[in-house]
Amino acid sequence: MNPIPPISGLGSAVALFLAQFTGEHNSLHPAGPQASDIEWLYWVIFWIIFVAFILMITGFARAAARNRTQAAEMLPIMSDPEGDRRATWAVSSAVAITVLTLFAVLFMSVITGKKVEGRTSTNPITIQITGHQWWWEVQYPSPQADQTITTANEIHIPVGRPVVILTSSADVIHSFWAPSVNGKRDLLPGYSSAFWIQIDKPGTYPGRCAEFCGLQHAHMGFSIIAEDDNTFKQWEQQQLKPAADPADPEAAHGKQVFATHACIMCHTIRGTDAGSRMGPDLTHLGSRQMIAAETLPNTRGALAGWIIDPQRIKPGNHMAPNLLEPDDLQALITYLQTLQ
């Protein structure tokens, strides 16, 4: 696998700008009320800045045209008290308008922040998000321990219902940001925070860590999957089930490989002896669209590469290489894909 070439600073800036209109990080096509409020403030500030830019360029062009000269030497400075007074009045007016505009933007920013934070619900869905280097642990807490859902990197929510996101960090500062859904929220070690989200359109909304958190910060993605109530409830019921016993011999052999190699030291598969929480819960790994925090598609080839040599794919991550025999590797992949 060839390493990805580095992108220059200018290229990164251009890519981020274009992504606002065409890419996955799109805050200009809001999917819910909080993102709509943020988009409204964005466009207000954009048009204020645009008008200021046009006025500035027009003023410079007008001044350059009026004072243009073909003289070979600089003209003497002429005293013009009336012109000085007009210039003083114009500059003072511009400063006053600028100050008033800045206060207006500050006021609108505060009001928008209050609206974004002011969502409430009597019976919201609660989701606990914990940032790790470099993946996201997702829990749906319940007073009954056996009714708590634990998954990784994919957040399922029902359309049109408020959701409370509780955040924490297991190691360093992370930042949870899904541009189409809400603004970014920092996850600080030792501190918990909470905010609301709501998505009104079914779909998959990608997000990223927005605070540099180490070598693989750029490969710390997640997806918010918004679906109708029936689909969400079906997903929820499926996630509550323990891993089913494999039905075919190859998958059964793969389960044995999992239990007798390093996998069991870091991962949980409910319904088996694997109960470590060092890495993501794999109980329903086969139902996920992506692996390695949205770095790879959940396919046999990607799984094989990730299991054998994760450091080549995502250098610095906390998963160790697993040098398995080919038959053992294929059996393990077959077993993991049965975990629906």
DOMAR-393790 format. One line per field, with one value per residue (C-alpha): x, y, z; residue in three letters; residue number from 1. Coordinates in Angstrom, 2 decimals, decimal comma, always signed. Layout:
<nodes>
u <- X	...
v <- Y	...
w <- Z	...
type <- ALA	...
seq <- NUM	...
</nodes>
This chain:
<nodes>
u <- +0,00	+1,46	+1,46	-0,88	+1,14	+1,11	-1,13	+0,27	-1,17	-2,70	-4,14	-5,67	-7,27	-8,72	-9,97	-11,68	-13,31	-14,60	-15,80	-18,26	-20,09	-19,35	-17,67	-18,80	-18,09	-20,97	-22,33	-24,26	-26,83	-28,22	-30,05	-31,63	-32,70	-29,36	-27,44	-30,04	-29,48	-25,72	-26,11	-28,29	-25,60	-22,94	-24,75	-25,46	-21,76	-20,80	-22,96	-21,79	-18,17	-18,97	-20,58	-17,63	-15,21	-17,07	-17,19	-13,49	-12,47	-14,78	-13,26	-9,70	-10,57	-12,29	-9,38	-6,86	-8,82	-9,26	-5,62	-4,00	-1,28	+1,26	+3,79	+7,37	+7,94	+5,73	+3,30	+3,61	+1,30	-1,59	-3,48	-7,19	-9,00	-12,42	-11,19	-9,59	-12,88	-14,76	-12,15	-12,32	-16,12	-15,98	-13,42	-15,31	-18,56	-16,89	-15,42	-18,80	-20,58	-17,90	-18,25	-22,06	-21,88	-19,51	-21,83	-24,77	-22,84	-21,95	-25,63	-26,75	-24,04	-25,22	-28,87	-27,97	-25,94	-28,91	-31,22	-28,80	-28,38	-32,03	-33,59	-35,41	-37,49	-39,36	-38,24	-35,05	-32,78	-29,46	-26,17	-22,78	-19,85	-16,32	-13,33	-10,31	-7,12	-8,36	-11,95	-15,32	-17,06	-20,84	-23,15	-26,91	-27,17	-30,03	-30,86	-30,74	-27,18	-28,28	-30,23	-27,20	-26,06	-22,36	-20,99	-18,26	-18,04	-21,64	-24,37	-27,93	-30,75	-34,44	-35,46	-37,19	-36,52	-34,26	-31,15	-28,91	-25,23	-23,11	-19,39	-16,15	-12,58	-10,56	-7,16	-6,54	-8,68	-10,93	-13,67	-16,93	-18,06	-20,76	-21,07	-24,55	-25,92	-24,40	-21,31	-18,21	-18,03	-14,75	-14,23	-11,93	-10,26	-11,80	-14,82	-18,28	-20,50	-23,84	-25,57	-28,63	-28,90	-31,86	-31,91	-35,04	-33,89	-33,03	-29,47	-25,89	-24,07	-20,30	-18,26	-14,67	-12,58	-11,97	-9,19	-5,70	-5,30	-2,21	-0,77	-4,04	-6,26	-7,19	-8,43	-10,82	-14,18	-17,73	-21,15	-24,54	-27,19	-30,69	-33,52	-37,26	-38,59	-39,28	-35,81	-34,20	-36,15	-35,18	-31,52	-31,85	-33,36	-30,67	-27,90	-29,26	-28,78	-25,56	-23,45	-25,07	-23,18	-21,66	-23,64	-20,95	-17,60	-15,41	-17,09	-16,85	-13,14	-12,91	-14,53	-11,88	-9,13	-10,55	-10,62	-7,08	-5,21	-4,57	-8,06	-9,64	-7,21	-8,63	-12,18	-15,64	-18,03	-21,09	-22,18	-18,58	-15,68	-14,28	-14,92	-12,03	-12,79	-9,38	-10,69	-14,10	-16,94	-17,19	-20,48	-22,19	-19,16	-20,60	-23,49	-21,22	-20,47	-16,90	-14,06	-11,06	-13,05	-14,29	-10,86	-11,76	-14,93	-16,16	-15,16	-13,21	-10,10	-10,11	-10,67	-7,79	-5,41	-6,52	-6,10	-2,72	-0,97	-3,01	+0,14	+0,68	-2,84	-3,08	+0,41	+0,51	-2,89	-3,14	-3,95	-1,08	-0,35	-1,79	+0,33	-2,21	-1,98	-4,00	-6,66	-7,01	-7,29	-10,01	-11,94	-11,66	-12,97	-15,88	-16,74	-16,51	-18,80	-21,46	-21,64	-24,68
v <- +0,00	+3,32	+6,13	+9,06	+12,05	+15,11	+18,00	+21,50	+24,15	+26,01	+22,78	+21,95	+25,39	+25,10	+21,57	+22,71	+25,65	+23,46	+20,86	+23,43	+23,21	+19,74	+17,56	+15,52	+18,30	+20,51	+23,09	+24,88	+22,10	+21,73	+18,57	+19,85	+22,97	+23,61	+23,45	+25,72	+28,36	+28,15	+28,40	+31,51	+33,23	+32,15	+33,81	+37,00	+37,40	+36,44	+39,17	+41,79	+40,99	+40,90	+44,35	+45,72	+44,25	+45,80	+49,21	+49,07	+48,11	+50,79	+53,42	+52,47	+52,46	+55,85	+57,40	+55,97	+57,29	+60,80	+61,21	+59,65	+61,78	+61,52	+63,81	+62,60	+63,97	+63,89	+66,81	+69,19	+68,59	+71,05	+72,33	+71,47	+72,10	+71,35	+68,06	+67,15	+67,75	+65,59	+62,84	+63,02	+62,78	+59,84	+57,92	+58,61	+57,44	+54,28	+53,51	+54,08	+51,84	+49,15	+49,21	+49,08	+46,21	+44,25	+44,69	+43,57	+40,45	+39,78	+40,12	+37,78	+35,27	+35,20	+34,83	+32,01	+30,27	+30,46	+29,00	+26,16	+25,29	+25,91	+22,75	+20,64	+17,49	+15,61	+12,19	+12,48	+9,72	+9,84	+8,82	+8,77	+9,57	+8,86	+9,92	+7,60	+7,80	+7,36	+6,10	+6,89	+4,74	+5,06	+3,96	+4,12	+4,01	+2,29	+1,77	-1,95	-2,98	-5,64	-2,99	-0,76	-0,68	-0,27	+0,25	+2,26	+5,11	+4,79	+6,74	+5,72	+8,13	+8,41	+11,23	+14,24	+13,40	+15,40	+13,55	+14,41	+13,78	+13,28	+13,62	+12,64	+11,78	+8,73	+10,27	+13,67	+16,57	+15,60	+17,57	+16,12	+17,83	+16,87	+20,02	+19,27	+18,64	+21,05	+23,02	+21,36	+20,30	+19,74	+16,57	+17,30	+14,59	+14,48	+16,61	+15,74	+17,92	+17,62	+19,13	+18,52	+17,42	+16,74	+15,55	+16,03	+14,28	+10,57	+9,91	+9,40	+12,46	+12,12	+13,87	+14,19	+15,04	+18,79	+19,14	+17,85	+14,77	+13,02	+11,22	+9,77	+12,78	+12,99	+9,38	+9,75	+9,84	+8,86	+8,74	+9,81	+7,63	+9,14	+6,72	+6,40	+5,17	+1,60	+1,17	+2,65	+0,34	-2,68	-1,63	-1,08	-4,53	-6,17	-4,37	-5,63	-9,24	-11,08	-12,48	-15,52	-18,81	-19,46	-21,87	-23,11	-24,79	-22,02	-19,35	-21,65	-22,01	-18,21	-17,85	-20,18	-18,13	-14,97	-16,57	-17,98	-15,00	-11,40	-10,26	-11,38	-9,19	-5,93	-6,46	-7,43	-9,78	-10,18	-13,77	-15,01	-14,94	-11,81	-8,90	-6,46	-2,78	-1,70	-1,44	-1,15	-3,55	-6,04	-7,73	-6,43	-5,52	-7,12	-4,62	-1,57	+0,18	+1,19	+0,09	+1,80	+4,98	+5,48	+4,76	+1,56	+0,00	-3,04	-5,62	-8,88	-7,36	-4,31	-6,46	-8,73	-5,80	-4,20	-7,40	-8,38	-5,00	-2,10	+0,00	+0,14	+1,44	+3,75	+4,27	+4,88	+3,41	+1,18	-2,06	-4,54	-6,62	-10,16	-12,52	-15,28	-18,24	-17,73	-20,31	-18,84	-15,32	-16,27	-18,12	-15,13	-12,76	-15,10	-15,15	-11,37	-10,86	-13,05	-10,58	-8,72
w <- +0,00	-1,06	+1,50	+0,87	-0,38	+1,89	+0,94	+0,98	+3,27	+0,29	-1,08	+2,30	+2,53	-0,98	-0,25	+2,94	+1,12	-1,71	+0,77	+2,13	-1,19	-2,56	+0,05	+3,00	+5,53	+4,52	+6,95	+4,19	+3,78	+7,32	+8,30	+11,51	+13,43	+15,15	+11,88	+10,26	+12,93	+12,42	+8,64	+8,99	+11,07	+8,55	+5,65	+7,64	+8,44	+4,86	+3,29	+5,80	+4,94	+1,22	+1,31	+3,31	+0,76	-2,19	-0,49	+0,32	-3,23	-4,65	-2,35	-3,28	-7,01	-6,79	-4,88	-7,35	-10,32	-8,90	-7,90	-10,96	-12,51	-15,31	-13,61	-13,63	-10,15	-7,05	-6,85	-3,89	-0,96	-1,13	+1,88	+1,64	+4,95	+3,46	+2,00	+5,32	+7,13	+4,64	+5,01	+8,82	+8,69	+6,29	+8,37	+11,63	+10,05	+8,75	+12,18	+13,86	+11,34	+11,80	+15,59	+15,41	+12,90	+15,13	+18,09	+15,92	+14,88	+18,52	+19,49	+16,68	+17,62	+21,24	+20,17	+17,76	+20,46	+22,83	+20,18	+19,38	+23,08	+23,99	+22,57	+25,16	+25,26	+27,98	+26,75	+24,68	+23,48	+25,34	+23,75	+25,45	+23,14	+24,39	+22,32	+22,14	+20,12	+17,39	+17,43	+19,00	+21,58	+21,35	+24,17	+24,56	+28,37	+30,19	+33,89	+33,09	+32,31	+29,82	+27,88	+27,28	+23,65	+22,93	+19,44	+17,73	+15,21	+13,94	+15,73	+14,87	+15,73	+14,74	+12,42	+13,94	+17,59	+19,92	+21,08	+24,02	+23,34	+26,46	+25,80	+27,50	+26,53	+27,55	+26,82	+25,16	+23,93	+21,03	+19,29	+18,00	+14,79	+12,30	+10,14	+8,78	+12,27	+14,80	+15,71	+17,11	+20,75	+22,61	+24,65	+27,59	+29,69	+33,15	+32,18	+30,87	+28,74	+26,98	+23,96	+21,79	+18,19	+15,93	+12,32	+10,23	+7,05	+6,76	+5,65	+6,71	+8,02	+8,40	+11,04	+12,19	+15,18	+14,90	+17,50	+16,78	+18,98	+17,67	+14,67	+13,33	+14,06	+10,36	+10,44	+13,37	+11,68	+12,57	+10,95	+12,24	+10,60	+10,78	+10,04	+10,56	+13,91	+12,75	+11,25	+14,36	+16,67	+14,57	+14,75	+18,50	+19,10	+16,99	+18,89	+22,22	+21,19	+22,05	+19,23	+17,65	+17,64	+14,20	+12,06	+9,66	+10,44	+9,02	+11,17	+14,20	+13,53	+13,25	+16,66	+18,09	+16,41	+17,98	+21,44	+21,27	+19,84	+20,86	+19,70	+22,97	+24,96	+23,58	+22,31	+23,55	+21,81	+24,02	+24,38	+24,38	+26,84	+25,14	+27,52	+27,20	+26,60	+25,35	+21,78	+20,10	+20,92	+18,03	+18,95	+15,79	+13,70	+10,56	+10,48	+10,31	+7,03	+7,87	+10,14	+11,77	+12,54	+8,97	+7,47	+5,55	+4,12	+5,98	+3,36	+3,54	+1,96	+4,21	+7,30	+6,30	+5,84	+9,10	+11,13	+9,68	+9,66	+11,08	+11,54	+7,79	+7,26	+10,27	+11,76	+15,49	+16,31	+19,36	+17,54	+17,28	+14,14	+14,09	+12,01	+11,40	+9,10	+5,90	+6,83	+10,32	+8,89	+6,42	+9,12	+11,48	+8,81	+8,08	+11,78	+12,15	+9,16	+10,82	+13,72	+12,45
type <- MET	ASN	PRO	ILE	PRO	PRO	ILE	SER	GLY	LEU	GLY	SER	ALA	VAL	ALA	LEU	PHE	LEU	ALA	GLN	PHE	THR	GLY	GLU	HIS	ASN	SER	LEU	HIS	PRO	ALA	GLY	PRO	GLN	ALA	SER	ASP	ILE	GLU	TRP	LEU	TYR	TRP	VAL	ILE	PHE	TRP	ILE	ILE	PHE	VAL	ALA	PHE	ILE	LEU	MET	ILE	THR	GLY	PHE	ALA	ARG	ALA	ALA	ALA	ARG	ASN	ARG	THR	GLN	ALA	ALA	GLU	MET	LEU	PRO	ILE	MET	SER	ASP	PRO	GLU	GLY	ASP	ARG	ARG	ALA	THR	TRP	ALA	VAL	SER	SER	ALA	VAL	ALA	ILE	THR	VAL	LEU	THR	LEU	PHE	ALA	VAL	LEU	PHE	MET	SER	VAL	ILE	THR	GLY	LYS	LYS	VAL	GLU	GLY	ARG	THR	SER	THR	ASN	PRO	ILE	THR	ILE	GLN	ILE	THR	GLY	HIS	GLN	TRP	TRP	TRP	GLU	VAL	GLN	TYR	PRO	SER	PRO	GLN	ALA	ASP	GLN	THR	ILE	THR	THR	ALA	ASN	GLU	ILE	HIS	ILE	PRO	VAL	GLY	ARG	PRO	VAL	VAL	ILE	LEU	THR	SER	SER	ALA	ASP	VAL	ILE	HIS	SER	PHE	TRP	ALA	PRO	SER	VAL	ASN	GLY	LYS	ARG	ASP	LEU	LEU	PRO	GLY	TYR	SER	SER	ALA	PHE	TRP	ILE	GLN	ILE	ASP	LYS	PRO	GLY	THR	TYR	PRO	GLY	ARG	CYS	ALA	GLU	PHE	CYS	GLY	LEU	GLN	HIS	ALA	HIS	MET	GLY	PHE	SER	ILE	ILE	ALA	GLU	ASP	ASP	ASN	THR	PHE	LYS	GLN	TRP	GLU	GLN	GLN	GLN	LEU	LYS	PRO	ALA	ALA	ASP	PRO	ALA	ASP	PRO	GLU	ALA	ALA	HIS	GLY	LYS	GLN	VAL	PHE	ALA	THR	HIS	ALA	CYS	ILE	MET	CYS	HIS	THR	ILE	ARG	GLY	THR	ASP	ALA	GLY	SER	ARG	MET	GLY	PRO	ASP	LEU	THR	HIS	LEU	GLY	SER	ARG	GLN	MET	ILE	ALA	ALA	GLU	THR	LEU	PRO	ASN	THR	ARG	GLY	ALA	LEU	ALA	GLY	TRP	ILE	ILE	ASP	PRO	GLN	ARG	ILE	LYS	PRO	GLY	ASN	HIS	MET	ALA	PRO	ASN	LEU	LEU	GLU	PRO	ASP	ASP	LEU	GLN	ALA	LEU	ILE	THR	TYR	LEU	GLN	THR	LEU	GLN
seq <- 1	2	3	4	5	6	7	8	9	10	11	12	13	14	15	16	17	18	19	20	21	22	23	24	25	26	27	28	29	30	31	32	33	34	35	36	37	38	39	40	41	42	43	44	45	46	47	48	49	50	51	52	53	54	55	56	57	58	59	60	61	62	63	64	65	66	67	68	69	70	71	72	73	74	75	76	77	78	79	80	81	82	83	84	85	86	87	88	89	90	91	92	93	94	95	96	97	98	99	100	101	102	103	104	105	106	107	108	109	110	111	112	113	114	115	116	117	118	119	120	121	122	123	124	125	126	127	128	129	130	131	132	133	134	135	136	137	138	139	140	141	142	143	144	145	146	147	148	149	150	151	152	153	154	155	156	157	158	159	160	161	162	163	164	165	166	167	168	169	170	171	172	173	174	175	176	177	178	179	180	181	182	183	184	185	186	187	188	189	190	191	192	193	194	195	196	197	198	199	200	201	202	203	204	205	206	207	208	209	210	211	212	213	214	215	216	217	218	219	220	221	222	223	224	225	226	227	228	229	230	231	232	233	234	235	236	237	238	239	240	241	242	243	244	245	246	247	248	249	250	251	252	253	254	255	256	257	258	259	260	261	262	263	264	265	266	267	268	269	270	271	272	273	274	275	276	277	278	279	280	281	282	283	284	285	286	287	288	289	290	291	292	293	294	295	296	297	298	299	300	301	302	303	304	305	306	307	308	309	310	311	312	313	314	315	316	317	318	319	320	321	322	323	324	325	326	327	328	329	330	331	332	333	334	335	336	337	338	339	340
</nodes>
